[in-house]
Amino acid sequence: MNLIAFALVFTGVMLNAAAQLLLKRCQGHGIIQLSPATILNAGLKLALEPHIVGGLFCYVISVVVWILALSRVPVSIAYPCSRWVT
């Protein structure tokens, strides 16, 4: 694996980890209660939560980076590398 391929795998893994941390961060607001009466309000609140927007953005970028990495490295090598980091 050359340096560019390694950098892509590493960047994809780090973006994925950042996304998970951002999504977990939004749970600081407590348990999300969903019921027929509150589902619209809760959905809007979640859709506008900056940590969720940031996490989803990181996921989207990580998928693009991961596809670029897999175009250079076999999945049998890239995937185990992702498990070492996380």
C-alpha positions, 0 to 999 in steps of 0.5 A: 500500500502506497502513501496515498492509499494509506492516507485515504484509508486513514482519512476515511476511518478518521472521518467515520470516527468523527461522525460517530463522536458528533452523533453521540455528542447530540445525546447530551440533550437527553433521551429522545422521546418519540410519540405520535404527538411529538414525532414532528417536533422531535424530527425537526429538532434533530434535523436542525441539531448542528452535531447531527448535521456535522456527523452526517456531513462527515459520513458523506465525505468519509464514504467518498474518501473510502470509495477512493481508497477502495479504488487503490487498495483491495477491501481485504487490506483496507477493511482490516486497517480500519479496524486497527484504528477504531 
